[in-house]
């Protein structure tokens, strides 16, 4: 009897089809892509749910999805990418709320960057895309702690051959930390009302102009500024964690110092850079058993033990504040600088209002920096353009 029962069981197992792999499109490359593949293998080994990891370029994923939809190719079940991909896929109507409750200790900025219409559209997995103060130790031994000190020391370091400070001067991401430090924000608390023509914005624009005095003579574009800093022709740079590989690629000898952005003495507040994230997104048609398996994967990625491995796996902050200590981010200068004040870091929602404020700031900053507009005029112009954009 036992022999017949065992044989019947073997036949049943052979006839039971293996579960369909969940297709995961991943907008990563290099070590981060391999890290995602490793996590997928580990989840499959522990649960039996197969995952098919397919790499897609971040700037081409939406086009690949549109093409697959048009020609009838299989669509992914899940996406792995940053807040810009989330906003784009949300605007395209390609994702659904995951139905996974984010843990209470999820970094607030990551929730903000994934929330629209009071619904969470992506599962926050990691923190990234944070601005930092970089300094060349060969030119300046330590980082200034205040914006006043940064102004003074960057100007003092500037010569006809060396710039005091480089960054993307005419991009909104580089202005917003000063706006937040003065107590302002680009959007009102409802995340829908434009809030650019304010005294706080005027003060932030004034500080940016003070810093701009230490820029290269030509003002320098973002990429040229990166080359100057990497080659030893700039004392300070304000740049993101994403840029560090480029600096190391340009120069293997750069003695790089990394610090958080400084405090603004007028308010006593640090200048917090926007915090972006890495998210797991659910394709709009995912349903039934496949949806439940996808949710199980998301919950596994949010478990404390998995979150504690995010820094080593992806070189990013864990999405959960409680995992920061377990992950020992203090041992890594980059992650330690990113983690400083991360609980209070701002995020921007994936909404038309946020897109409009960024576009309006980008459009008018050059006119402030070339002297065509003063701070108050630039703030008013930004407000008018963002409101017009939102009405379209």
N, C-alpha and C positions, 0 to 999 in steps of 0.2 A: 504493500500500500504506500509506504513511504517513497519507494522508488518511482511508482506511477505519479505520485503527487509532485515529486521533484522534477520529473520529466515534463509534466504539464506546466509547471511554473517556468521552466526554461523555455518552453514553446511560447508561453504568454509574453515573456520578456522579449523574445526575438520578434514577436509580432507587434509589440507596443512601439510605436514610432518615437524616436528621440524628439525632445521638444525643439521647436524651431528656434534657431538663434535670433536673438534680438540684434538688429543692425544699428550700430552706434557710429554716427558720423562725428569725427573728432577734428576740430579746428586747432590742431597743435602740430608742432614739428620738433625734431631733435630729441633731446632727453625728456622733455615733457610728454611727447607722444609715446615714447617707450615706457614712461611712468604710467600713463593711462592703460597701455596694453598690459602692464604688469598687474595693475589693479583689477582689470577685467579677468585675467587668468585666475587670480586669487579668488574672486567672487564665484567664478564658474566652478572652481575646485571645491569650494565650501558649500555651494548650494545646488550644483548640477544644472544651473541655468546658463546655457551658452550665450556668449556675446561675440558678435562679429565687429571688430574695430576697423573702421575704414577712414583713413586720413583724408581730409579735405582742406585746401588752403582757406584761411580765414576770410580773405577778400573775395573768394570765388565760390564759397559754399552756397550762398543764396542763389547764384546763377546755376550751379549744378543741380540744386533742388528744382528750380523752375524748369530746367531742361528735362530732368527725369520725369516730372509731372506731364510735360508736353508730349514726350515720346512714349509714355507708358512704362518706363523702367521702374523697378522696385524702389519704393521710398524708404527712408530710414525710419526706425522706431524712436530713436533718441538722437539728440544732438549734445555735443560737449563743446562749449565755447565761452566767450567773454560777454560782458554786458552789451557791447555793441552788436554782437550777433543776436543776442536776446532781443534787443530793441528792433533790429531789422526783421527778424522772423515774426515778431509780434505784429509789426506793421504790415507784413505780408499775409497775416492770418494763418500762419503755418504751425503754430504751437497751441497747446491747451494748458490750463492750470494743472500742475502735476498731482494735486491732491495729497501731497505729503506735507505734514506739519513741520515747519522749521523749528529746531530746538530753541529754547528760551535764550540761550547764550549766543545765538547767531549774531555776528557783528552787524550793527544797525545799518551801516552804509550798504551792505550787501543786500539786505532786505529792501531798502529804498530803491536800489538800482534794478530790482526785479519786480517791483510792484506798480501796477497801473489799474485804475478802476477798482481799487481796494482788493485786488486779487494778486496773488503771487504767481508769476509766470515761469519761474525757474527755481531749481533747488540750489541754494548757495553752497559751494564746495570749498572755495579757497578765495583769499584776498590777494589782489595784485594791482598793477598799474598805479602805483603811488609815487608822487613826486618827492624827491629827496634833495638835500644840499650836498653836492659833491665838491671836494677840494683837493688840489694838488699839493701833497705834503712837501714837495720840493720847493714850492713857492710860498706856502703858508702852513704852519705846523698844526693848526687846530681850527675847528669850525667856529665861526661867530655864533653866539647864542641869541642875539637879538637882530632885528632888521636894521636898527641904527648902526650896529657894529658891522653888519654885512655891507651897508652903504659905505661906511668909512673905510673898511678894509679892502673892499673891491676897488674903490677909487684909488686908494693908495697903491694898490698892486698894479694898476694900469700904467703902461708905458707906450711908447710908439710901436713896440714890438709885441707887447703882451696885453691882452684884454683883462679887465678885472672880473667880468662876469658874463657868461653866455647862457642862453636858454632860448626857447621859442617865444620871442618877445610878443608876437602879435597873435597868439593863440589863447583862447579862453581858459584852457586848463591851467595855464601859468599865471593868470590873473586871479582866478577864483580863491586860491589860498589866502591872499591878502584881503579879499572881500569878506571871507568868513572870519578872519582875524579881527576885522573892524566891527564884527557883529552883524554883518549883512548876509544876504543869500540871494541867489539869482531868481529864486521863486519864493512866493509867500508860503506859509505853512500848508496851504491847501494843495501845493504842488501844481497848481494850474494858473495862478496869477503871476504875471511878470513883475519882477521887483528889481529893476536895474537903475532907474533914475532916483537914487537915494543918496543921502549924505555919506553913507558907508561906502557906496561905490565911488563917489567922488574922492574920498580919502584913499581908497585902494588904488585908484588910478594915479593919484598924486605920488604914492609910494612907488608904484611901478616906474614912473618917470624919474624919480630919484635914483632908482637902481639902474635905469637905462643910461645914466651918465657914465657908467663903467663898462658899457657894451663896446664891442669893437667899433672902429670908426664908421664902418659901413652899416652898422646895425647887425649885420651877419644873419644869414638864414640859419635855420635850426641845424641842418646837417653840417654846414660850414663851422658853426659854433662847436659841434661835437668834435670835429677834427682839430680845431684849435686847442680845445681842452685836452684831448688825448695826446697831442703832440707837444704839450708843455707851453702853449702860448695863451693860456687863460688860467687864472688862479682859482676861480669858482665856476661851477655850473649848477643850474637847477634842472634836473632831468629825472626820468622815471626809471623804475627797476628794469623795465624792458630794454633800456639802452645800454646797460652794463656790458653785455656781450660785445656790442659794437666798439665800446671804448677799449676793451681788451684785444679786440681784433686789430684795431688801428695801432695800438702800442702795447707791447708786452712789458714795458719798463715803467709805465705810469704808476706812481706811488699814490694810489687812490684812497682818499678818506671819504667816509660816508656818514652823514648826520641827518637828523630830522630838520625840517624847515624851522627857521628861528621864530622867536616870540616877538610880537609887535609891542614895544613899550607903552604906546599910547593907550592900549587896552589891557595889557598884561596877558593877552591870549596868544597861543601858538598859531602859526599859519598852517592849517590842516589842508593837505592836498586831497583831492577827490580820491576815494578808494573804489577801485573797480573789482570785479570778481570773475571767478570761473563757475559756470553753472551747468547743471544737467537739465536739458529741455526735452519736453515730451511732444512728439509729432501729433498734430491735431486729430488724426484718425486712429490713433492707438487706443485699443479698447479690450475689454474682456480679460482673458487670462494673461495675454501679453502685457496689458496695462498693469496688472497686479505684479507680474514679474519685474517690470520696470520700476515700480514703486519699491519693491524689495531691494533692488539694486541701489536706489537712492537712499533708502534707510541705512543700508550697509555702509555707504560712503559717509554717512553722517554719524556713525558710531564713534565714540571717543577714541577707540584704538585706531580706527582708520584715519580719523582726523589728525591724530598725533603724528602720523607718518607723512602727512601732506608736505611739510617743508622738505623732507629728504627726498620725496618722490617727485615733487613738482617745483621745488625751490620757491614756494609761495607760502603765505600765511594760511593757517587753517581757518575755516569759516567760523568756527566756534571759539569764543574767547576762552572757554575752559580748557581748550587743547593747547593754548599758547605756551603754558609752563611745561606741560608734558612733552611738547615737541622741542623744548630747549632752544627756542629761537634766539635767545640771548647769546648763544655761542656763534651765531652767524652775523657779522656786522651789517649786512644788507637787511636781513629779516629783523634784526634788533631795531634798526632805524625805522623800518616800516611799522613795527609793532608799537613804537612810542606814540601814545595817544590814539591808537587805532580804534578804541571803543567810541571815541568822539569824532572820528573821521566822517565827513559828509559823503553822501552819494546823490546821484541825480536819477530821477525816475525815467523809465523808458517811454516817455510821453512826447507828444508834439510840442508842448510848452518848453520842455527841456531842450529839445532840438532847436527850437526857435531862439532861445536865449544864447545858446552856444554860437549859432550862426551869426546873430546880431553882434555879439562881442567880437568875433573874428573879423567881421566886416568893418568895424569902426576903430579897432585898436591901432591900425597903421596910421590913421589920421591923427590920433592923439600923439603917437610917438614922433611923427614928422613935424609936429607943431601946428598943424592945420586947425586943430580943435583944442580947447582947454578941457580940463577934467569935467566940468559941469556940462559943457556942450556935448562931449563924447557920451556921457551917461544918458543925457536926454535923447541923443540919436540912437543909442542902443535900445532904449526903452521903446521908442517909436517903431523901429524896424522889427523888434521882436513881437510887438503887439500886432503889427501888420501881417507878419508871417503867420501868426496864430489864427488870424481871421481868414486866411486863404484856404 
